[in-house]
Each structure stands twice: as C-alpha cells, then as structure tokens.
Amino acid sequence: MNKDISVLMSVYKNDIPENVKTAVESVYNQTLKPKQIVMIVDGPVSEELKQMLISFEKQYDIYENIWLEENLGTGGALEKNWEKCTCEYIAKMDSDDISAPDRFEKQMAYFEKHPETDVVGSSLQEFFVEPENLAGVKCCPEKHEDIVEFMKRRCPLAHSTVIMKREILEKAGGYKPWFYAEDYYLFIRMYLAGAKFYNIQDILLFARMNYDSYERRGGLKYYKSVKGLLKLMYKNKIIGFFAYTKQKIIRFVGHVLVPKKLKKTLFMKFLRDKK
C-alpha cells in the first residue's frame, strides 16, 4: 500500500502544548505511518511550546518544524509553506485534534481502490476540551455528486480529515487566505480544477472544540467572507442566481441577525448529528 504521505499541520501561540503533543502522537502512531510531518509554527510561541516542538524533531525522524517570524494566520501560513510537503499525498491535521489510529490506512485504502479520486475526507466526532466530553458528529456527503451538490450550501468536507493528492492541490493554486473559510475556498477551487471527492462515513478524527466555538461562527466579517465564496460559485456557474440570492439571505440571517447565545443551540440542532 502507498505510504507516500506528508502530514501538514500548523501551530500558533494560543495552542496548548499538551494538546499539540496528543495531536502529533496520534499522527506518528498511525497503523500506516506517513513519510513526513511538517509543522508550520505560525509566529512566536511560548517557550514551553517552542521547546516541545524542538523535542519532536529529535524524537521523530520524519518530523520537521517550519518557523515563521510573524503570525500570518492559517491561510497565510499554509499558502507560503504547504510546498514543504514533498510526498504525493498530503494529509491535513489540526494541531489540537486527534486522528483515529487507522485513519491513514483507511483513507489510503480507498485511494488504492479508486485511483481516480483526488481528495478523501471522513466524518469526525467533536468534543469539548477533553475527549470524554462528546459533542456533535459532523458527517459530510459520501459520494462526489452529493459532495458537489452540498458545496452549493456549505463546506462539503471537513478540512482536518482530508488526504489530497499533491497534484490537485497544485492545480487548484495551493492554499490561499480567505477569512475563516480557507478550506471552503480551497475545495471550490479544487472542484473547478476537476477534482473528484469522497468522504468515508467512518469517524476518523476527533475534533477539539471550545465552549464558545459555535458562537464565534458568525458576525458581519464572516458573512462577507462567505458571501464572497457564493459570488465565486455564481460566477463559475456552480450555482444559479436564485440559489446565490437565497443563500446570501440565509447566511445574513444566520451569521449576522441571530444572537450569539442562540448560535450554539441552532448549530447543534440543525447542522450536527447527535453523538
């Protein structure tokens, strides 16, 4: 089975060292080990976190840190450094999440059986602060046609779960900043570049949430960011004028008019499966 996998991660000053350690260990201890782990250190970090990241380079021969002098944000940090990944397949992983031990094995097995596929994601289990405090389950559509249809309304893959072919990432123009929606922007560009998607329905990632995570998904700036993506899809005929207008209204109500205290309740009720 192909093991030519680079794992792309990023970390910044607010990340908790113990959570980062757990995330890196979950990647290194995969049943199908990657060839490379690239950690983008997005600006200055605490001395404790810095020393721990340095220790990873000594402990794991496949691990390397890329140190940035200033914080660029996730999109900016990845835009300038994703090419440090040298393998044919690039796996995304957030620095405070936990990958299931057989995540890479299952995703690469799908690539082996379906070589025409460019991006493979999975379902994920969200949890609050500690793994035992389970929250919702994010299940994205499974097949390519359904993923593309879902893309017209929401981001169709969970970014931190995906393994993607380096070739399709290059065709799409790589990572680019887009306020709180770099992942959605990337998948739209991948689709326009001819990508074929698939989502494994198994839970292969455990995503750490803070108690205010759902409330922060909104505001006027976030709405304008998503509206820009809707406009991009409309210009490229992914959606028509009616869908474009409808989604703008829905997003404005949801992101701008709904009080913050209601966001978590609505998000969990309508946009997540029960655990």
C-alpha positions in Angstrom: 0.0 0.0 0.0 1.2 3.5 -0.8 2.8 5.2 2.2 3.9 8.4 0.4 2.1 10.7 2.8 3.1 14.2 4.1 1.1 15.4 7.1 0.6 19.2 7.1 -0.1 20.9 10.5 0.2 24.4 11.9 0.5 25.8 15.4 0.4 29.2 16.9 0.9 31.0 20.3 -2.6 30.1 21.7 -2.2 26.4 21.2 -1.9 24.3 24.4 1.3 22.2 24.4 -0.3 19.1 25.8 -3.0 19.2 23.1 -0.3 19.6 20.4 1.6 16.7 21.8 -1.5 14.5 21.7 -2.2 15.5 18.1 1.3 14.8 16.9 1.4 11.4 18.7 -1.9 10.4 17.0 -0.3 11.1 13.6 3.0 9.3 14.3 1.3 6.3 15.8 -0.8 5.5 12.8 -1.2 1.9 11.6 0.0 3.3 8.3 2.8 5.8 9.1 3.4 8.8 7.0 6.8 9.6 5.5 6.8 13.3 6.6 5.2 15.5 9.3 5.5 19.3 8.5 4.6 21.6 11.4 4.2 25.3 10.4 5.0 27.4 13.5 2.9 30.5 12.8 4.8 33.2 14.5 6.2 33.4 18.1 5.0 30.8 20.6 5.6 30.3 24.3 8.9 28.9 25.4 7.2 25.7 26.6 5.6 25.1 23.3 8.8 26.0 21.4 10.9 23.5 23.4 8.3 20.8 22.9 8.3 21.4 19.1 12.1 21.2 19.1 12.0 17.9 21.0 9.7 16.4 18.4 12.4 16.9 15.8 14.8 14.9 17.9 12.2 12.2 18.8 10.7 11.7 15.4 12.9 11.3 12.3 10.0 12.2 10.0 9.1 15.4 11.8 10.2 19.0 10.9 9.3 22.5 12.1 9.0 25.5 9.7 9.5 28.6 11.9 7.7 31.8 10.8 8.8 35.1 12.3 5.3 36.6 12.4 1.8 35.3 12.6 0.2 35.1 9.2 -3.0 33.2 10.2 -3.8 29.7 9.0 -4.4 30.7 5.3 -1.3 32.8 5.1 0.9 30.3 6.9 -0.2 27.4 4.7 -0.1 29.4 1.5 3.6 30.1 1.9 4.7 26.8 3.2 2.5 23.9 2.0 5.1 23.1 -0.7 7.4 21.9 2.1 5.4 18.8 1.9 7.3 16.5 -0.6 5.0 13.5 -0.8 2.5 12.5 -3.5 -0.3 12.6 -0.9 -0.9 15.4 1.7 -2.9 14.8 4.8 -4.3 17.8 6.8 -4.4 17.7 10.5 -5.2 20.4 13.1 -2.8 20.8 16.0 -5.3 20.1 18.7 -7.3 17.3 17.1 -6.8 13.5 17.4 -6.6 11.2 14.4 -8.0 7.7 14.8 -5.2 5.1 14.7 -6.3 3.7 11.4 -7.2 7.0 9.7 -4.5 7.0 7.1 -4.8 3.3 6.5 -8.5 3.5 5.6 -8.1 6.7 3.5 -5.2 5.3 1.5 -7.0 2.0 1.0 -9.8 4.0 -0.7 -7.3 5.7 -2.9 -5.8 2.3 -3.8 -9.2 1.0 -4.9 -10.3 4.3 -6.6 -7.2 5.9 -8.1 -9.4 8.5 -10.0 -10.2 10.1 -6.6 -8.3 13.3 -5.7 -9.5 14.1 -2.1 -10.7 11.7 0.6 -12.2 13.0 3.8 -14.2 11.4 6.6 -16.7 12.0 9.4 -15.5 13.5 12.6 -16.5 13.5 16.3 -16.4 16.8 18.0 -15.7 17.1 21.7 -15.5 19.9 24.2 -12.0 20.5 25.7 -11.5 16.8 26.7 -12.2 13.7 24.6 -14.7 12.3 27.0 -17.0 15.4 26.7 -18.6 14.5 23.4 -20.5 17.0 21.3 -21.9 16.6 17.8 -20.8 14.4 14.9 -20.0 16.0 11.5 -21.0 13.7 8.6 -20.4 15.1 5.2 -22.0 13.6 2.0 -20.2 10.4 0.8 -20.2 10.4 -3.0 -18.7 13.0 -5.4 -22.0 14.1 -6.9 -23.6 14.7 -3.5 -20.5 16.5 -2.2 -20.7 18.9 -5.1 -24.4 19.5 -4.5 -23.7 20.1 -0.8 -20.9 22.5 -1.8 -23.6 24.9 -3.1 -24.7 25.5 0.5 -21.9 24.6 2.9 -18.3 23.4 3.0 -18.5 19.8 1.8 -15.6 18.2 3.5 -14.1 18.5 7.0 -10.7 20.1 6.2 -8.8 18.5 9.1 -9.9 15.0 7.9 -8.7 15.1 4.3 -5.9 13.4 2.4 -5.4 15.0 -1.0 -3.2 14.4 -4.0 -0.5 16.9 -4.2 -1.2 17.2 -7.9 -4.8 18.5 -7.4 -3.6 21.0 -4.7 -1.1 22.4 -7.2 -3.8 22.6 -10.0 -6.1 24.5 -7.6 -3.4 27.0 -6.9 -2.5 25.8 -3.4 -3.6 27.3 -0.2 -4.8 30.9 -0.1 -6.1 33.2 2.7 -9.9 33.6 3.0 -11.2 34.9 6.3 -12.3 31.8 8.3 -13.1 29.9 5.1 -9.8 28.9 3.6 -11.0 25.3 3.5 -14.3 26.1 1.6 -12.4 28.3 -0.8 -9.9 25.5 -1.4 -12.5 22.9 -2.2 -14.3 25.2 -4.6 -11.1 25.8 -6.5 -10.3 22.1 -6.4 -13.7 21.3 -8.0 -13.1 23.9 -10.7 -9.7 22.2 -11.3 -11.5 18.9 -11.9 -11.1 17.2 -8.5 -13.0 14.1 -7.6 -14.1 13.9 -3.9 -15.1 11.2 -1.5 -16.0 11.2 2.2 -15.6 8.0 4.2 -18.5 7.8 6.6 -16.5 6.3 9.5 -15.3 8.7 12.2 -11.6 9.0 11.6 -10.9 12.2 13.5 -11.8 13.7 16.9 -12.0 17.5 16.8 -11.5 19.6 19.9 -14.0 22.4 20.4 -14.1 25.3 22.9 -17.4 26.2 24.6 -17.6 29.4 22.5 -16.6 27.7 19.2 -20.1 27.7 17.8 -20.9 31.3 18.9 -17.8 32.6 17.1 -19.0 31.2 13.7 -20.6 34.4 12.6 -20.6 38.2 12.5 -20.6 40.7 9.6 -17.0 40.0 8.6 -17.6 36.2 8.4 -20.8 36.8 6.4 -18.9 38.9 3.9 -16.3 36.2 3.6 -19.0 33.5 2.8 -20.8 35.9 0.5 -17.6 36.2 -1.5 -17.5 32.4 -1.9 -21.1 32.4 -3.0 -20.3 35.0 -5.6 -17.3 32.9 -6.8 -19.6 29.9 -7.3 -22.2 32.0 -9.1 -19.6 33.5 -11.5 -18.3 30.0 -12.2 -21.9 28.6 -12.7 -21.7 26.2 -9.8 -24.9 27.9 -8.5 -27.6 29.9 -10.3 -28.9 33.4 -9.4 -31.8 32.1 -7.3 -29.5 29.9 -5.2 -27.0 32.7 -4.9 -29.6 35.1 -3.6 -31.3 32.6 -1.4 -28.0 31.6 0.3 -27.0 35.2 0.8 -30.2 35.8 2.7 -29.9 32.6 4.8 -26.3 33.4 5.6 -27.1 37.0 6.6 -29.8 35.9 9.0 -27.7 33.1 10.4 -24.4 34.9 10.7 -25.5 38.5 11.4 -29.0 38.6 12.8 -29.1 35.6 15.1 -27.9 36.4 18.6 -24.6 34.8 19.6 -26.2 32.9 22.5 -28.5 31.1 20.1 -25.8 30.1 17.6 -24.6 27.0 19.5 -28.2 25.8 20.0 -29.1 26.2 16.4 -25.8 24.9 15.1 -26.1 21.7 17.2 -29.8 21.2 16.4 -29.6 21.6 12.6 -26.0 21.2 11.4 -24.7 18.3 13.5 -25.8 14.8 14.1 -26.4 13.6 17.6 -23.5 11.7 19.2 
